[in-house]
Amino acid sequence: MKLSSAKISKESKGASPSHGGHHKNSFHSKRQSHHSILPLQPVDQLEQWSSVAVDMYNNSSSSNNNNNHHHQPQTSHTSTSRSSDYSAGGDGEPSAVGNKWASRLLKECARAISDKDSSKIHHLLWMLNELASPYGDCDQKLASYFLQALFCKATESGQRCFKTLTLVAEKSHCFDSARKLILKFQEVSPWTTFGHVAANGAILEALDGEPKLHIIDISNTLCTQWPTLLEALATRNDDTPHLKLTVVVTANIVRSVMKEISQRMEKFARLMGVPFEFNVVSGLNHLGQLTKEVLGVVEDEAVAVNCMGALRRVPVEGRAAVIGMFRSLGPKVVTVVEEEADFTSTRYDFVKCFEECLRFYTVYFEMLEESFTPTSNEKLMLERECSRGIVRVLACDDDQDSEGERERRERGSQWSERLKEAFSSVGFSNDVVDDVKALLKRYKPGWALAQPYQNETGLYLTWKEEPVVWVSAWKP
Amino acid sequence: MTEESISDVFVINPIPGSNPPVAKKKRNLPGTPGKCLLFPPISNFSEDSLIVIFVNLMTKCCLRFPHMIWVIADPEAEVIALSPKTLMATNRFLCEICGKGFQRDQNLQLHRRGHNLPWKLKQRSTKEVRKRVYVCPEKTCVHHHPSRALGDLTGIKKHFCRKHGEKKWKCDKCSKRYAVQSDWKAHSKTCGTREYKCDCGTLFSRRDSFITHRAFCDALAEETARVNAASSMHSNINHHLIGNQIGPPMAQHFPPIFKQISSNDATIDQTRCGLSLWMGQASQFHDSIPKSLQEIHQFGSVISRSIYSDLLVSTSNPPASGYHLNWVLGNKVSSSHAEELTSTSLPLNNVKENGAQLVSVPSLLSTQKLHSHQPTSANMSATALLQKAAQIGATSTDTSFHGSLGTKCSNSQIQDGNKYSGLYVSNTPPTSFGSDLENSANDISNLNQLQMQPAKRQRLQNEDSSGGQTRDFLGVGVLPICHPSSINGWT
């Protein structure tokens, strides 16, 4: 390490004379501080260090004119003050970026990969590797997981890496661990329960009075949405309708626990006194293969389709078809819950996609950090689950994906555009909104409900004023 | 026993000479039911009557008032049907000077005195006042029929609001909605303070996370029962109905009960509905059992868990089948055990010591612990059941609770002890039952606290006994009318 730091300082020494006055001064000041760099440094030093490396590359690459168009935002760096480098990391003020070293390094690395600047790639990857840790603070964790994705992207081993990660996860996955994980997560954070409460409210209202209900559930929350719905069905009226719940499962991990889940759900429904039927549709590679027959929709029942984190798993080109298929089922209500991130429109632009991905997962990781206890095992497992998603989005090619499932998220507004083709939006009633608000009150502060403007649909869950989850209800 | 004969038993004319003088109508006093018949010592009854009594007692889950059963018959009660407008109206009596509204004319008159207006207070009519019962104007409602009328004006008002009115009051924390302001107030006091306990031992402060946990809990998957030690009851203090031992096997058997548990705070109309069942619709008690169970829960009922558990335990109850509590209690007890019921005296004194278990009926029914007790004998006689109940009641130490709780159950019609239609179980309510949810909520919380602190319990018991509690046939509480020795007559 000392060697490398010496190397860096040498490089910076070597580079500094060739720069302009302003840079020179700052480099000098930095250089002095760098002489004492050790692997573990206070963050501000770290970020200075990383800034140096970044600057160095920027400056060297600025001489390559053919690369300039990729560095539009940075060519100015050579002539302008350092603060513009900080803006690359998303912060305008030098003083505020003490904790943003990961973000900047990662973005720089992404750019380097996009530019296919291999020396820069190597250097940044190495630096990230030194600084990152899945057991550290938020920055270190993000650095760690995104480094993995960047590495896979650079080495074009994304698919393999993803498969490996999936296998590892499946091996350690069991009903108990999955249950513990998701229940704990729901206890500390309304990330999933927000969608549950709003969707259940919309479903109950839409299906009110129907004697036979059929809910088609395509979600990633292992049926934790339904006990409260069952309880509501049992207690709302004197006449309890018959509920048929069809759960569509595509991920292998979920498949293995569905048996247990079905047993529990059936038992619970008996406990509640709700006539209940539980079906699992598995064996599909992707949602595009769903049909009315496969789902077992019959004529006399009232259908509700509940998509929670499901539509994003449909290949982008197939989304309209899937929405159309839902329409063909003739549902009374379709509830869609998705996370606010856009990996779809950026899918051909690696850097933009990367930045969006980084932004989203930064919010997510910070949310996890603040919701769980510092040493929580569940938090660690959730973060690991993210790593698979990150690798998949960033490092796997769309066409290369044999599984057919990709988690290309879209924002609520984008989903609305798609859903409007086949459905019309249904607003959430005041009662449901009140329920959601009451739900959020039960969690730590920081969460809020945001209702969009007139022309937008659905409800947003916001974490520190940043919209993170979007829920909406639709009818044909 | 046929339904007709059941009603025959219930509709018993007051025995002349046994009527205490018509007491002043005071809600909060141990009421002297007036024209009611003191239930004679059990040995005086035929088997059929005992069966009916027992069945009604058990099936109506009226352990909350484990008192002597008062058989009231009042076919002459005046049935009053008020319009929805009248029922919903609050402050109908307006002062012409300042426009202030009053709920009663008497209050308005007193107010008019302040304006130096001529006023007239209506004197209490010297002639015997006919008992008034009120029917619900809503045609589809159960209480629309005079035979299911409710005896209290405030009660019918609240019922109408709750059942057929708009729910204007909403709880902040959990967004539950209420039609009656007092219900909402009572709920707000307790909302968020309840703790839900799963069978696995985990405590929850949030109902939704409790429900979700419950659905996936391993405890749900277990079919084995656990022994229900009476002493372990106290650990369940302060637990919500749902939270209490919703064991799977039993749980399956009482969907309607659970329904009501989930609905948390009371819709007293349900309770009234159940109570009015006592009012003579013996023929309907089979159907009404779930409702009565529900009503119990709505109280946040504080029913002796052990009594219940044992009672249920003693009926054969194959876990796998979809039993319903009413079936268990109603059918089993009434049909198969009817003929076996003999006049057995209940050790009343034992019941006194039984610590009232603040566990709701559903929890009683649902507890896994129940299963361990279940002998497969479907032939346990009703007599044995009664005995068991008495024994369990005997271990209770919170007799006063039973008394006070029982009073809650009893219809406020008991107040003046005037004529009532149908059967009802009397007690001496410190607070009137259906009409005061708030009090009941307070009492429940009081009871809870008392449960937590046995020392206090004794104090309360002393206070209650000085107040003249009724004592039920199980020996809990004190009947003001009934001679203590007659209680012992049960033994």
Boltz contact constraints between the chains, C-beta under 6 A:
constraints:
  - contact:
      token1: [A, 179]
      token2: [B, 216]
      max_distance: 6.0
  - contact:
      token1: [A, 187]
      token2: [B, 209]
      max_distance: 6.0
  - contact:
      token1: [A, 224]
      token2: [B, 212]
      max_distance: 6.0
  - contact:
      token1: [A, 227]
      token2: [B, 211]
      max_distance: 6.0
  - contact:
      token1: [A, 227]
      token2: [B, 212]
      max_distance: 6.0
  - contact:
      token1: [A, 227]
      token2: [B, 215]
      max_distance: 6.0
  - contact:
      token1: [A, 228]
      token2: [B, 208]
      max_distance: 6.0
  - contact:
      token1: [A, 228]
      token2: [B, 211]
      max_distance: 6.0
  - contact:
      token1: [A, 231]
      token2: [B, 211]
      max_distance: 6.0
  - contact:
      token1: [A, 231]
      token2: [B, 262]
      max_distance: 6.0
  - contact:
      token1: [A, 234]
      token2: [B, 259]
      max_distance: 6.0
  - contact:
      token1: [A, 235]
      token2: [B, 259]
      max_distance: 6.0
  - contact:
      token1: [A, 235]
      token2: [B, 262]
      max_distance: 6.0
  - contact:
      token1: [A, 235]
      token2: [B, 263]
      max_distance: 6.0
  - contact:
      token1: [A, 264]
      token2: [B, 215]
      max_distance: 6.0
  - contact:
      token1: [A, 264]
      token2: [B, 216]
      max_distance: 6.0
  - contact:
      token1: [A, 267]
      token2: [B, 220]
      max_distance: 6.0
  - contact:
      token1: [A, 268]
      token2: [B, 215]
      max_distance: 6.0
  - contact:
      token1: [A, 270]
      token2: [B, 252]
      max_distance: 6.0
  - contact:
      token1: [A, 271]
      token2: [B, 251]
      max_distance: 6.0
  - contact:
      token1: [A, 273]
      token2: [B, 255]
      max_distance: 6.0
  - contact:
      token1: [A, 434]
      token2: [B, 175]
      max_distance: 6.0
  - contact:
      token1: [A, 435]
      token2: [B, 175]
      max_distance: 6.0
  - contact:
      token1: [A, 438]
      token2: [B, 174]
      max_distance: 6.0
  - contact:
      token1: [A, 438]
      token2: [B, 175]
      max_distance: 6.0
  - contact:
      token1: [A, 442]
      token2: [B, 206]
      max_distance: 6.0
